Amino acid sequence: MLEKDQIQLHFFEFKELNPKENYGQVYIRTDNIERFYQTLLDNKTRIHPNGLLETKPWGQKEFSLLDPDSNLLTFGESI
């Protein structure tokens, strides 16, 4: 379980999962994405090499990272 700013995410073990074949992803909408991104950088959280914070053509600021099971976690904020 992970908790920050009164938000909890619950993760469950999946022993048969092969992380190299995982295509799971989660999109998380947030406010103050730049502050959150900087907090992750300050804590040495590894950002996906193709997922640095940027403004997307569809009107979102987004960045991505991989969890330990290779689930893609993308965080976005409407602009």
C-alpha positions as CSV (number, residue, x, y, z in Angstrom):
1,M,0.0,0.0,0.0
2,L,1.2,3.5,-0.8
3,E,-0.3,6.7,0.7
4,K,0.3,10.3,0.0
5,D,-1.8,13.4,0.6
6,Q,-4.8,11.3,1.8
7,I,-4.7,9.1,-1.3
8,Q,-4.1,5.4,-1.0
9,L,-3.1,2.9,-3.7
10,H,-3.4,-0.7,-2.9
11,F,-1.2,-3.2,-4.8
12,F,-1.6,-7.0,-4.8
13,E,0.9,-9.7,-5.3
14,F,0.6,-11.6,-8.6
15,K,3.3,-14.4,-8.4
16,E,2.7,-15.6,-12.0
17,L,3.3,-12.2,-13.5
18,N,6.3,-11.9,-15.8
19,P,7.3,-8.2,-15.5
20,K,9.0,-8.3,-18.9
21,E,5.6,-9.3,-20.5
22,N,3.4,-7.0,-18.5
23,Y,1.4,-4.3,-20.4
24,G,-0.6,-3.0,-17.4
25,Q,-0.9,0.7,-16.9
26,V,-2.7,3.2,-14.8
27,Y,-3.5,6.8,-15.5
28,I,-3.6,9.1,-12.5
29,R,-5.0,12.6,-12.7
30,T,-3.5,15.1,-10.2
31,D,-3.1,18.8,-9.4
32,N,0.2,20.5,-9.0
33,I,1.9,18.0,-11.2
34,E,5.1,20.0,-11.4
35,R,5.5,20.0,-7.6
36,F,4.8,16.2,-7.4
37,Y,7.2,15.5,-10.2
38,Q,9.9,17.5,-8.5
39,T,9.3,15.7,-5.2
40,L,9.8,12.4,-7.0
41,L,13.0,13.7,-8.5
42,D,14.2,14.9,-5.1
43,N,13.5,11.4,-3.7
44,K,15.5,9.8,-6.5
45,T,12.5,8.1,-8.0
46,R,13.3,6.8,-11.5
47,I,11.2,8.5,-14.2
48,H,10.6,6.4,-17.3
49,P,13.2,7.5,-19.9
50,N,10.4,8.2,-22.5
51,G,8.1,9.7,-19.8
52,L,9.6,13.0,-18.7
53,L,7.2,15.8,-17.7
54,E,5.9,17.5,-20.8
55,T,2.8,19.2,-22.2
56,K,1.0,16.9,-24.6
57,P,-0.9,17.9,-27.7
58,W,-4.2,16.6,-26.0
59,G,-4.1,19.3,-23.3
60,Q,-2.4,17.4,-20.5
61,K,0.9,17.8,-18.6
62,E,2.1,14.2,-18.1
63,F,5.0,12.1,-16.9
64,S,5.4,8.3,-16.5
65,L,7.3,5.8,-14.4
66,L,7.4,2.0,-14.0
67,D,6.5,0.3,-10.8
68,P,8.5,-2.8,-9.7
69,D,6.3,-5.1,-11.8
70,S,6.7,-2.9,-14.9
71,N,3.2,-1.4,-14.7
72,L,3.3,1.9,-16.4
73,L,2.1,4.7,-14.1
74,T,1.2,7.9,-16.0
75,F,0.4,11.1,-14.1
76,G,-1.5,13.9,-15.8
77,E,-2.9,17.3,-15.1
78,S,-5.3,19.2,-17.4
79,I,-3.9,22.5,-18.6
